[in-house]
Amino acid sequence: MEISGLISALVIGIVIGVLGRLAVPGRQHIGVLWTILVGIVAALLGSALAGALGVRDTNGVDWVEWLIQIALAALGVVALSRTKVARVRH
């Protein structure tokens, strides 16, 4: 993977992670780096899922792919936040 690909993955991960975090109501107990990591994983998994569903490449903006990625990021933020809170309580 070239440096431009890594930078693109980082930027997309930031955007998807932040949007996923904003989609979750309340306070999340994870940091910025975790948000970015969740966003990158959600972007990759969302692209794969959109490809499997046949909605990855469309004319114009791939809204369905974006929604899948954001939903996965929101789920990841919730899961990680709950894990962190559970660890702190013990």
C-alpha positions in Angstrom: 0.0 0.0 0.0 1.3 3.4 -0.9 1.6 6.3 1.4 -1.4 8.0 -0.3 -3.5 4.9 0.4 -2.5 5.0 4.1 -3.3 8.7 4.4 -6.7 8.1 2.6 -7.5 5.2 5.0 -6.6 7.5 8.0 -8.7 10.4 6.8 -11.7 8.1 5.9 -11.3 6.4 9.3 -11.4 9.7 11.1 -14.5 10.8 9.2 -16.3 7.5 9.6 -15.3 7.2 13.3 -16.4 10.7 14.1 -19.7 10.3 12.3 -20.3 7.0 14.0 -19.5 8.5 17.4 -21.9 11.4 16.7 -24.6 8.9 15.9 -24.4 7.5 19.4 -26.3 9.5 22.0 -24.6 10.3 25.3 -21.0 10.3 26.4 -18.6 7.7 25.0 -15.7 6.6 27.1 -13.1 6.1 24.4 -10.4 8.3 23.2 -9.6 9.8 19.8 -7.2 7.0 18.7 -9.8 4.4 19.5 -12.4 6.4 17.5 -10.1 6.5 14.5 -9.3 2.8 14.8 -13.0 1.9 15.0 -13.6 4.2 12.0 -10.9 2.5 9.9 -12.2 -1.0 10.7 -15.8 0.1 10.1 -14.8 1.7 6.7 -13.1 -1.5 5.6 -15.8 -3.8 6.8 -18.5 -1.5 5.4 -16.9 -1.5 2.0 -16.7 -5.3 2.0 -20.3 -5.6 3.1 -21.5 -3.0 0.5 -19.6 -5.0 -2.2 -21.3 -8.2 -1.1 -24.7 -6.5 -1.3 -23.9 -5.0 -4.7 -24.2 -1.4 -3.6 -20.5 -0.5 -3.4 -20.1 1.1 -6.8 -22.9 3.4 -8.0 -23.2 6.5 -10.1 -22.4 9.5 -7.9 -22.0 9.3 -4.1 -22.2 5.8 -2.6 -24.7 6.8 0.1 -25.6 3.2 1.0 -22.0 2.3 1.6 -21.4 5.4 3.7 -24.5 4.6 5.8 -23.3 1.0 6.3 -19.8 2.2 7.4 -21.3 4.8 9.8 -23.6 2.3 11.3 -20.8 -0.2 11.8 -18.7 2.6 13.4 -21.5 3.5 15.7 -21.8 -0.1 16.8 -18.1 -0.3 17.3 -18.1 2.9 19.4 -20.9 1.5 21.6 -19.3 -1.9 22.0 -15.8 -0.4 22.8 -17.3 2.2 25.1 -19.3 -0.4 27.1 -16.2 -2.6 27.4 -14.1 0.3 28.7 -16.8 1.3 31.2 -17.2 -2.3 32.4 -13.4 -2.6 32.9 -13.4 0.7 34.9 -16.2 -0.5 37.2 -14.4 -3.7 38.2 
